[in-house]
Amino acid sequence: MTAPASTGEIYRVDWLPGTDVLHGTCHCGAEHTAEDPVAMWEWMLAHPEGHHLRGTGS
């Protein structure tokens, strides 16, 4: 059995304690917040659509 190739892409989702808010960081560095975990993963997996790095003016 062969292991799948690693893409090196890291997605991070943190829960903001005391809230229902999730904070996600894409492998490209873009950040997003959402209350719905499904919406968060849809945003992440839609890369690069809707992904804008903070401070880049895009």
For each residue, the residues with C-beta under 8 A, 3 or more apart:
1:
2:
3:
4:
5:
6:
7:
8: 27
9: 27
10: 27
11: 24 25 26 27 44
12: 24 25
13: 22 23 24 25 37 40 41 44
14: 22 23 24
15: 19 21 22 23
16: 19 21 22 23 33
17:
18:
19: 15 16
20: 35
21: 15 16 33 34 35
22: 13 14 15 16 33 34 35 37 40
23: 13 14 15 16 31 32 33
24: 11 12 13 14 31 32 33 34 40 43 44
25: 11 12 13 29 30 31
26: 11 29 30 31 32 44 47 51
27: 8 9 10 11 47
28: 47 48 51 53
29: 25 26 53
30: 25 26 47 51 52 53 54
31: 23 24 25 26 54
32: 23 24 26 40 43 44 50
33: 16 21 22 23 24
34: 21 22 24 37 39 40 43
35: 20 21 22 39
36: 39 40
37: 13 22 34 40 41
38: 41 42
39: 34 35 36 42 43
40: 13 22 24 32 34 36 37 43 44
41: 13 37 38 44 45
42: 38 39 45 46
43: 24 32 34 39 40 46 50
44: 11 13 24 26 32 40 41 47
45: 41 42
46: 42 43 49 50 51
47: 26 27 28 30 44 51
48: 28 51
49: 46
50: 32 43 46
51: 26 28 30 46 47 48
52: 30 56 58
53: 28 29 30 56 58
54: 30 31
55:
56: 52 53
57:
58: 52 53
